Amino acid sequence: MQVKEREKGIQLTLFEYFRDAECFTLAEAMECVKQVKEVKEPSIRARIYEGIDRGVFERVAKGVYTVTRKNERQEEVTCMLVQGNGRDLSFLEDNSVDAIITDHAYDLKKSLKGGNRDFARYDCFQYTQEDFDEKFRVLKKGHFLVEFLPEENGDNYEYLYRVKQLAKEAGLEYYAKVAWKKGNFVANTGRKSKNTEEIAFFTKGKARNLRPDAKKDRAEPGISHYMSGAKGMLPTVFDVEPPSKGNRMHQAEKPVKLLEQIMEFITEEKEWVLDQFAGSFSLGEAALETGRNAICIEISEEYFEAGKERLQKVQERNRNR
């Protein structure tokens, strides 16, 4: 994953250095860090000892971790965890991520009451033009942005329209909208019962060629042809049960199965998927399970530490398979 050289900090420098190393010394790490700026030995000593024994789960610096495993093809996949503000993508290079799948803590009071949506521990916000300009900047041409949004109601319809307008102004194209039906879960707040969320798909320009072209395949046997769009026709609805209240670690946690399905439609193995507001880190788990790389950003230290433990368990489970 590329970062801007002029903005690269100690954390990401150490991440890149440790990523392929079985072990390393303090002197070697100091030499690596000096490429960015002068740092005293004690300030990175603790970080080095935490990363000496490189494993499938590894802490490489405060707020930056790497989780790796081998997929069926024995290729390494990585989940990079960053504790920080997901609206700040300045550490990412232009055109460097293959997909963005995220659910922001939207500031809509009526939409946040009841059900499984309560962001009491977050500073909620509403997207601005800068947010979508940054999404556009880091996303590769033709690739997908996927935004989870609330079901439209009298309180939020203007904001939902504005989100789409902000995306358009940034240069993103509206691709499709699919509802997520939350199985048998039903919220009884508002004017009607509801059990869906909106999943909005955008692309940076014309969608890249992921969709198989059966007509051309028949015309030219033995050659695989593709046309613009997702790998397959998106469903009318994703019908996936949400995590139960007793099992979820975050109020708005998305099921791993749902995220796996979305990634299968819009990405290939080994590609990089960004979640700006990781929450439960279920996207990190889904990425590891499907052989994708992921960058997961979370501002809450509590959720960040819980997410780190979750992904460590994923690694241990996959190791024992």
C-alpha positions as CSV (number, residue, x, y, z in Angstrom):
1,M,0.0,0.0,0.0
2,Q,1.5,3.3,-1.1
3,V,1.6,6.4,1.1
4,K,2.8,9.8,0.3
5,E,6.6,9.9,0.9
6,R,6.6,13.4,2.3
7,E,3.8,12.6,4.8
8,K,5.0,9.1,5.7
9,G,5.3,8.9,9.5
10,I,7.3,6.6,11.8
11,Q,4.3,4.2,12.2
12,L,3.9,3.5,8.5
13,T,7.6,3.4,7.9
14,L,7.9,0.7,10.5
15,F,4.9,-1.1,9.1
16,E,6.5,-1.3,5.7
17,Y,9.8,-2.4,7.1
18,F,8.4,-5.1,9.4
19,R,6.0,-6.4,6.9
20,D,8.4,-8.8,5.2
21,A,10.9,-9.3,8.0
22,E,11.0,-12.5,10.1
23,C,12.9,-10.6,12.8
24,F,14.9,-7.4,13.1
25,T,17.3,-5.6,15.4
26,L,17.0,-2.2,17.0
27,A,19.9,-0.9,14.9
28,E,18.1,-2.0,11.7
29,A,14.9,-0.3,12.7
30,M,16.7,2.9,13.7
31,E,18.3,2.9,10.3
32,C,15.0,2.5,8.6
33,V,13.3,5.3,10.6
34,K,16.1,7.7,9.9
35,Q,15.0,7.8,6.3
36,V,12.0,9.8,7.6
37,K,13.4,11.8,10.5
38,E,15.6,11.6,13.6
39,V,14.2,9.5,16.4
40,K,15.8,8.6,19.7
41,E,16.3,5.0,20.5
42,P,14.0,4.7,23.5
43,S,11.0,6.0,21.6
44,I,10.8,3.0,19.3
45,R,12.4,0.3,21.5
46,A,9.0,-0.9,22.9
47,R,7.6,-1.1,19.4
48,I,10.5,-3.2,18.2
49,Y,10.2,-5.8,20.9
50,E,6.5,-6.1,20.2
51,G,7.2,-7.0,16.6
52,I,10.3,-9.2,17.0
53,D,8.4,-12.5,16.6
54,R,6.6,-11.9,13.3
55,G,3.5,-13.9,13.1
56,V,0.2,-13.9,11.4
57,F,-0.9,-11.1,13.9
58,E,1.7,-8.4,14.6
59,R,1.8,-5.0,16.2
60,V,4.4,-2.8,14.4
61,A,3.8,0.6,16.0
62,K,1.2,2.4,18.1
63,G,-2.0,2.4,16.2
64,V,-0.7,0.3,13.2
65,Y,-0.9,-3.4,13.1
66,T,-0.7,-6.1,10.5
67,V,-2.6,-9.3,10.4
68,T,-1.7,-11.9,7.8
69,R,-2.5,-15.4,6.7
70,K,-2.1,-17.6,3.7
71,N,-5.1,-18.1,1.5
72,E,-5.7,-21.3,-0.5
73,R,-3.2,-20.2,-3.1
74,Q,-0.6,-19.6,-0.4
75,E,-0.5,-15.9,-1.0
76,E,-0.2,-13.5,1.9
77,V,-3.0,-11.1,2.6
78,T,-2.8,-8.3,5.1
79,C,-5.2,-6.3,7.3
80,M,-3.7,-2.9,8.3
81,L,-5.3,-1.4,11.4
82,V,-5.0,2.3,12.0
83,Q,-6.3,4.0,15.1
84,G,-7.3,7.5,14.0
85,N,-9.8,9.7,12.2
86,G,-11.2,7.9,9.2
87,R,-12.0,11.2,7.5
88,D,-8.2,11.9,7.3
89,L,-6.9,9.9,4.3
90,S,-3.8,12.1,3.8
91,F,-1.5,9.1,4.4
92,L,-2.9,7.3,1.3
93,E,-1.5,7.9,-2.2
94,D,-3.8,9.0,-5.1
95,N,-5.4,6.1,-6.9
96,S,-4.2,3.6,-4.3
97,V,-7.2,1.6,-3.1
98,D,-9.3,-0.9,-5.0
99,A,-12.6,-0.4,-3.1
100,I,-14.0,1.6,-0.2
101,I,-16.8,-0.1,1.8
102,T,-17.8,1.9,4.9
103,D,-20.6,3.0,7.2
104,H,-20.2,6.5,8.7
105,A,-21.6,7.6,12.1
106,Y,-24.1,9.9,10.5
107,D,-25.6,12.7,12.6
108,L,-29.3,12.0,12.2
109,K,-31.0,12.0,15.5
110,K,-34.2,10.2,14.6
111,S,-32.4,7.6,12.6
112,L,-30.1,6.8,15.5
113,K,-32.8,5.9,18.0
114,G,-33.9,2.4,18.7
115,G,-33.1,-0.8,16.8
116,N,-29.4,-1.6,16.7
117,R,-28.1,1.9,16.0
118,D,-26.9,4.0,18.9
119,F,-23.7,6.0,18.5
120,A,-23.6,7.4,22.1
121,R,-19.9,6.9,22.3
122,Y,-19.1,8.6,19.0
123,D,-19.0,12.2,17.7
124,C,-21.5,11.9,14.9
125,F,-21.2,14.0,11.8
126,Q,-22.5,14.6,8.3
127,Y,-20.4,14.2,5.2
128,T,-19.0,17.3,3.5
129,Q,-17.7,17.8,0.0
130,E,-14.1,17.3,1.3
131,D,-15.0,13.8,2.4
132,F,-16.1,12.7,-1.0
133,D,-13.2,14.5,-2.7
134,E,-10.8,12.4,-0.6
135,K,-12.7,9.2,-1.4
136,F,-12.4,10.0,-5.1
137,R,-8.7,10.9,-4.8
138,V,-7.6,7.6,-3.2
139,L,-9.9,5.3,-5.2
140,K,-8.6,3.8,-8.4
141,K,-10.3,4.7,-11.7
142,G,-13.3,2.5,-12.5
143,H,-13.4,1.0,-8.9
144,F,-16.3,1.0,-6.4
145,L,-17.3,3.0,-3.4
146,V,-19.9,1.4,-1.2
147,E,-21.7,3.4,1.4
148,F,-24.1,2.0,4.0
149,L,-26.9,4.6,4.6
150,P,-30.2,4.6,6.6
151,E,-33.5,3.8,5.1
152,E,-35.1,7.0,3.8
153,N,-37.6,8.7,6.1
154,G,-38.9,12.2,6.8
155,D,-35.9,13.1,8.9
156,N,-33.1,12.0,6.6
157,Y,-34.2,12.2,3.0
158,E,-32.6,15.6,2.4
159,Y,-29.3,14.3,3.8
160,L,-29.4,11.2,1.7
161,Y,-30.0,13.3,-1.4
162,R,-27.1,15.5,-0.4
163,V,-24.8,12.6,0.0
164,K,-25.5,11.5,-3.6
165,Q,-24.9,15.1,-4.8
166,L,-21.6,15.3,-2.9
167,A,-20.5,12.1,-4.6
168,K,-21.5,13.5,-8.0
169,E,-19.6,16.8,-7.4
170,A,-16.5,14.8,-6.5
171,G,-16.6,13.0,-9.8
172,L,-18.2,9.7,-8.7
173,E,-21.0,8.1,-10.7
174,Y,-24.0,6.5,-9.1
175,Y,-24.0,2.8,-10.0
176,A,-26.9,1.2,-8.0
177,K,-28.7,1.0,-4.8
178,V,-29.4,-2.3,-3.0
179,A,-31.3,-2.8,0.2
180,W,-29.9,-4.9,3.0
181,K,-32.8,-6.9,4.5
182,K,-31.8,-7.7,8.1
183,G,-33.4,-11.2,8.1
184,N,-36.1,-11.4,10.8
185,F,-34.9,-8.3,12.7
186,V,-37.6,-5.6,12.8
187,A,-37.2,-2.1,14.4
188,N,-40.4,-0.6,15.6
189,T,-39.3,3.1,15.8
190,G,-40.5,5.8,13.5
191,R,-43.7,5.8,11.5
192,K,-43.4,2.3,10.2
193,S,-41.6,-0.9,11.1
194,K,-38.4,-1.4,9.3
195,N,-35.7,-3.9,8.8
196,T,-33.6,-2.6,5.9
197,E,-30.6,-0.3,5.3
198,E,-29.6,1.2,2.0
199,I,-26.4,0.2,0.3
200,A,-25.3,2.8,-2.3
201,F,-22.8,1.8,-4.9
202,F,-20.7,4.5,-6.7
203,T,-17.8,4.2,-9.2
204,K,-14.9,6.5,-10.1
205,G,-15.9,7.1,-13.7
206,K,-17.2,4.2,-15.8
207,A,-17.1,0.9,-13.9
208,R,-14.2,-1.3,-14.7
209,N,-14.7,-4.6,-16.6
210,L,-15.6,-7.3,-14.0
211,R,-18.8,-8.7,-15.5
212,P,-18.4,-11.8,-17.6
213,D,-19.5,-11.4,-21.2
214,A,-21.2,-14.7,-22.0
215,K,-22.1,-13.7,-25.6
216,K,-18.5,-12.9,-26.5
217,D,-17.3,-16.1,-24.7
218,R,-19.6,-18.1,-27.0
219,A,-18.3,-16.3,-30.1
220,E,-14.7,-16.9,-29.1
221,P,-14.5,-20.1,-27.2
222,G,-11.5,-20.5,-24.8
223,I,-11.1,-16.7,-24.3
224,S,-12.7,-15.0,-21.2
225,H,-14.4,-11.7,-22.0
226,Y,-15.6,-9.0,-19.6
227,M,-17.7,-5.9,-19.8
228,S,-18.2,-2.9,-17.6
229,G,-19.8,-3.5,-14.2
230,A,-19.7,-5.6,-11.1
231,K,-18.9,-9.3,-11.5
232,G,-22.5,-10.2,-11.6
233,M,-25.9,-8.5,-11.6
234,L,-26.4,-7.1,-8.2
235,P,-29.3,-8.6,-6.3
236,T,-32.5,-6.8,-5.6
237,V,-31.8,-7.3,-1.9
238,F,-29.1,-8.7,0.3
239,D,-31.0,-10.9,2.8
240,V,-28.6,-11.5,5.7
241,E,-29.3,-11.7,9.4
242,P,-27.5,-9.1,11.4
243,P,-25.3,-10.2,14.4
244,S,-27.4,-10.9,17.4
245,K,-27.4,-8.3,20.2
246,G,-25.5,-10.7,22.5
247,N,-22.8,-11.4,19.9
248,R,-22.1,-8.1,18.3
249,M,-19.3,-5.8,19.6
250,H,-20.6,-2.6,18.0
251,Q,-24.0,-1.0,17.8
252,A,-24.0,-0.9,14.0
253,E,-22.0,-4.0,13.3
254,K,-22.4,-5.5,9.8
255,P,-22.5,-9.3,9.3
256,V,-19.3,-10.7,7.8
257,K,-21.4,-12.7,5.3
258,L,-22.9,-9.6,3.9
259,L,-19.5,-7.9,3.5
260,E,-18.1,-11.0,1.9
261,Q,-20.9,-11.0,-0.7
262,I,-20.3,-7.3,-1.5
263,M,-16.5,-7.8,-1.9
264,E,-17.1,-10.8,-4.2
265,F,-19.1,-8.5,-6.5
266,I,-16.7,-5.6,-6.7
267,T,-13.1,-6.8,-6.0
268,E,-10.6,-9.4,-7.0
269,E,-8.4,-11.4,-4.6
270,K,-5.4,-9.6,-3.2
271,E,-6.9,-6.1,-3.9
272,W,-7.0,-3.4,-1.2
273,V,-10.3,-2.6,0.5
274,L,-10.6,0.5,2.8
275,D,-13.0,0.8,5.7
276,Q,-12.8,4.4,7.0
277,F,-15.0,3.7,10.1
278,A,-14.2,0.2,11.1
279,G,-16.3,-0.1,14.3
280,S,-16.4,-3.9,14.9
281,F,-13.8,-4.7,12.2
282,S,-16.1,-7.1,10.5
283,L,-14.8,-5.9,7.2
284,G,-11.3,-6.9,8.2
285,E,-12.5,-10.4,9.0
286,A,-14.4,-10.6,5.7
287,A,-11.4,-9.4,3.8
288,L,-9.1,-12.1,5.3
289,E,-11.7,-14.8,4.7
290,T,-12.0,-13.9,1.0
291,G,-8.3,-13.3,0.3
292,R,-8.4,-9.5,0.1
293,N,-6.1,-6.9,1.8
294,A,-7.8,-4.3,4.0
295,I,-7.1,-1.0,5.7
296,C,-9.4,-0.5,8.7
297,I,-9.4,2.9,10.5
298,E,-11.2,3.3,13.8
299,I,-11.1,6.4,16.1
300,S,-12.3,4.8,19.3
301,E,-9.5,3.2,21.3
302,E,-12.0,0.8,22.9
303,Y,-13.3,-0.5,19.6
304,F,-9.8,-0.5,18.1
305,E,-8.5,-2.8,20.8
306,A,-11.5,-5.1,20.6
307,G,-11.1,-5.2,16.8
308,K,-7.5,-6.1,17.2
309,E,-8.4,-9.1,19.4
310,R,-11.1,-10.1,17.0
311,L,-8.7,-10.3,14.1
312,Q,-6.2,-12.2,16.1
313,K,-8.9,-14.9,16.8
314,V,-9.6,-15.0,13.0
315,Q,-5.9,-15.6,12.4
316,E,-5.8,-18.4,15.0
317,R,-8.9,-20.0,13.6
318,N,-7.5,-20.0,10.1
319,R,-4.2,-21.3,11.2
320,N,-5.9,-24.4,12.8
321,R,-7.9,-25.2,9.7
